[in-house]
Amino acid sequence: MSKSCKGLAMELIKCLSESDCMKVEKRSYRECAGEKCPSISSECVGLRETYFNCKRGQIDMRARIRGNKGY
């Protein structure tokens, strides 16, 4: 279950590294993944939300019984 979000994490990192936030503004991954960064694409925002829900599902006891939805 700990690796069920790994695919999403890799996709998010790839998307952020190709965004203007990383290339033009030379910010870190953490700054680019933050809520207030407008220079990332809507695809990256969607991946970030999906990754957040995946990580939250690892903590939720109901999801732990059923199993986390993998990517």
LINNOR-V664645 format. One record per residue. N is the residue number from 1. RES is the residue in one small letter. OMEGA is omega in whole degrees, -180 to 180 (none if undefined). Layout:
N/RES/OMEGA, N/RES/OMEGA
This chain:
1/m/-179, 2/s/-179, 3/k/-176, 4/s/180, 5/c/-175, 6/k/179, 7/g/177, 8/l/180, 9/a/180, 10/m/177, 11/e/179, 12/l/179, 13/i/179, 14/k/-179, 15/c/180, 16/l/-178, 17/s/178, 18/e/-177, 19/s/178, 20/d/-180, 21/c/-179, 22/m/-174, 23/k/-173, 24/v/-174, 25/e/177, 26/k/178, 27/r/178, 28/s/178, 29/y/-178, 30/r/179, 31/e/-179, 32/c/-180, 33/a/-179, 34/g/-177, 35/e/-169, 36/k/-179, 37/c/-176, 38/p/-173, 39/s/174, 40/i/-175, 41/s/179, 42/s/176, 43/e/179, 44/c/178, 45/v/178, 46/g/177, 47/l/179, 48/r/179, 49/e/180, 50/t/177, 51/y/178, 52/f/180, 53/n/177, 54/c/179, 55/k/177, 56/r/178, 57/g/177, 58/q/-179, 59/i/-178, 60/d/-177, 61/m/179, 62/r/179, 63/a/179, 64/r/178, 65/i/-179, 66/r/-176, 67/g/-179, 68/n/177, 69/k/-179, 70/g/-178, 71/y/none
